[in-house]
């Protein structure tokens, strides 16, 4: 199988048909964006602390498995909500 190699660089009109359009330049961060980023990180930290608390409580025999699993789910969902907020 032989591939044809162009002898000269493609012109801008030709390269536009082969390449995806350029994304717009990133916008400058706004003060609200920075505030939202830190709120999201705080929510992630709360989720991690809830999960850490469950890990510690696991070693005490008076706690039942059902509530611990529910609290683990709350911690993971809290972390995930913070992660989704931080992605914006």
CORNORLIN-V181193 format. One record per backbone hydrogen bond with DSSP energy under -0.5 kcal/mol. CO is the residue of the C=O (numbers start at 0). NH is the residue of the N-H. Records with the same first field share a line. If there is no record, write none. Layout:
CO: NH, NH
//
This chain:
0: 2
3: 5
10: 14
11: 15
12: 16
13: 16, 17
14: 17, 18
29: 33
30: 34
31: 35
32: 36
33: 37
34: 38
35: 39
36: 40
37: 41
38: 42
39: 43
40: 44
41: 45
42: 46
43: 47
44: 48
45: 49
46: 50
47: 51
48: 52
49: 53
50: 54
51: 55
52: 56
53: 57
55: 58
56: 59
58: 60
59: 62
63: 67
64: 68
65: 69
66: 70
67: 71
68: 72
69: 73
70: 74
71: 75
72: 76
73: 77
74: 78
75: 79
76: 80
77: 81
78: 82
79: 83
80: 84
81: 85
82: 86
83: 87
84: 87
//
